[in-house]
Amino acid sequence: MNAPLPRRIPAPWLALLVAALATGCAGMLPKPPPAPPAFYALDSAPALSAGAAALTARTAATLVVDRPHAAAGFDSSRIVYQRAAHRLETYAHSEWVDAPARMLAPLLVSALQRSGGFGHVVSAPTPASGDLRLDTEVVQLTQVFGAGPSQIRLTLRATLVDQATRRVLAWREFDVTEPAPSDDAPGGVAAANRAVQAVLQALVAWCGDAAAPWRPPR
């Protein structure tokens, strides 16, 4: 007696079976490792132009530049962007090498030293006894997306304090907006560096003018 022939599987069911087997095999394969994040930095400030240096007031005071602080949401190494009001988001695979406020500290000191507006400029903490102290806070550093190309908004609050009397001599909020060359993290970083340079130029001139009336205690 002949053995019965195997029953033929209908074509639609055969296609589903092949798809299920392929999916199961794919799930057994090792997943590729996640792409490592890209790290970005705020660059060193360029030297002040001769015109900018000429406008800077001079004083013999020793200026202590305190460590910059950062507002909530801007005190980490995450690169922040905004697509809707009151909502902050961060890039998944792009980060700063350090929190922007910490990267800003040496840039502030370097720009103020090169300006020649003070007798000495030192960064805190320092054993030196300074005459004046500069306190700063990064209020925001955000890549803002809207109807047109994205742009970086940097807001920095600065306060100049007389160390001997603890009196506030002056304060100012610097707010700069720079267009990003591309709507992504690298474009935001490029615009952020331009914004930092613009703020440093303005802060150096302001700081020199604000410190000019200071006189050492008798």
Residue pairs with C-beta under 8 A, 6 or more apart in sequence:
9 17
35 93
36 93
37 93
37 94
37 95
38 93
38 94
38 95
38 185
38 186
39 94
39 95
39 96
39 97
40 79
40 94
40 95
40 96
40 97
40 185
40 186
40 189
41 96
41 97
41 98
41 103
42 96
42 100
42 103
42 104
42 107
42 192
42 193
42 196
43 193
43 196
44 107
44 110
45 107
45 110
45 111
45 114
45 196
45 197
45 200
46 197
47 114
48 56
48 111
48 114
48 115
48 201
48 204
52 115
52 201
52 204
52 205
53 115
53 116
55 205
56 115
56 116
56 117
56 204
56 205
56 208
56 209
57 117
57 208
57 209
57 211
57 212
58 116
58 117
58 118
58 208
58 212
59 117
59 118
59 119
59 208
59 211
59 212
59 214
60 118
60 119
60 216
61 118
61 119
61 130
61 131
61 132
61 211
61 214
61 216
62 118
62 119
62 120
62 121
62 122
62 128
62 129
62 130
62 131
62 132
63 112
63 118
63 120
63 121
63 122
63 130
63 131
63 132
63 133
63 134
63 207
63 211
64 122
64 123
64 124
64 126
64 128
64 130
64 132
64 133
64 134
64 163
65 105
65 108
65 109
65 112
65 121
65 122
65 123
65 124
65 133
65 134
65 136
66 124
66 133
66 134
66 135
66 136
67 101
67 102
67 105
67 123
67 124
68 101
68 102
68 104
68 105
68 108
68 136
68 137
68 138
69 75
69 101
69 135
69 136
69 137
69 138
70 99
70 100
70 101
70 137
70 138
71 137
71 138
71 139
71 140
73 80
73 88
73 140
74 80
74 99
74 100
74 101
74 138
74 139
74 140
74 141
74 142
75 99
75 101
76 99
77 95
77 96
77 97
77 98
77 99
78 90
78 91
78 95
78 96
79 90
79 91
79 94
79 95
79 96
79 143
79 185
79 188
79 189
80 88
80 89
80 90
80 141
80 142
80 143
81 88
81 89
81 90
81 91
81 142
81 143
81 144
81 145
81 150
81 188
82 88
82 89
82 142
82 143
82 144
82 145
83 89
83 145
88 142
91 185
93 185
94 185
94 186
94 189
96 103
97 103
100 138
100 141
100 192
101 137
101 138
104 136
104 138
104 156
104 196
105 123
106 123
107 196
107 200
108 134
108 136
108 200
108 203
109 121
109 122
109 123
111 200
111 201
111 203
111 204
112 118
112 121
112 134
112 204
112 207
113 121
115 204
115 208
117 204
117 207
117 208
117 211
118 132
118 208
118 211
120 128
122 128
122 130
124 133
129 163
130 163
131 162
131 163
131 164
131 214
131 216
132 160
132 161
132 162
132 163
132 169
132 211
132 214
133 160
133 161
133 163
134 158
134 159
134 160
134 161
134 207
135 158
135 159
135 160
135 161
136 156
136 157
136 158
136 159
137 156
137 157
138 154
138 155
138 156
139 155
139 156
139 157
139 173
140 153
140 154
140 155
141 152
141 153
141 154
141 155
141 192
141 195
142 152
142 153
143 150
143 151
143 152
143 180
143 185
143 187
143 188
143 191
143 192
144 150
144 151
144 152
144 153
145 183
149 179
149 180
149 183
150 179
150 180
150 183
150 187
150 188
151 177
151 178
151 179
151 180
151 191
152 177
152 178
152 180
152 188
152 191
152 192
152 194
152 195
153 175
153 176
153 177
153 195
154 174
154 175
154 176
154 177
154 178
154 192
154 195
154 196
154 199
155 173
155 174
155 175
155 176
156 173
156 174
156 199
156 203
157 171
157 172
157 173
157 174
158 171
158 172
158 173
158 174
158 203
158 206
158 207
159 168
159 170
159 171
160 168
160 169
160 170
160 171
160 207
160 210
160 211
161 167
161 168
161 169
162 168
162 169
162 214
164 217
169 210
169 211
169 213
169 214
170 206
170 210
172 206
174 199
174 202
174 203
174 206
176 195
176 198
176 199
176 202
177 195
178 191
178 192
178 194
178 195
178 198
179 191
180 187
180 188
180 190
180 191
181 187
181 190
181 191
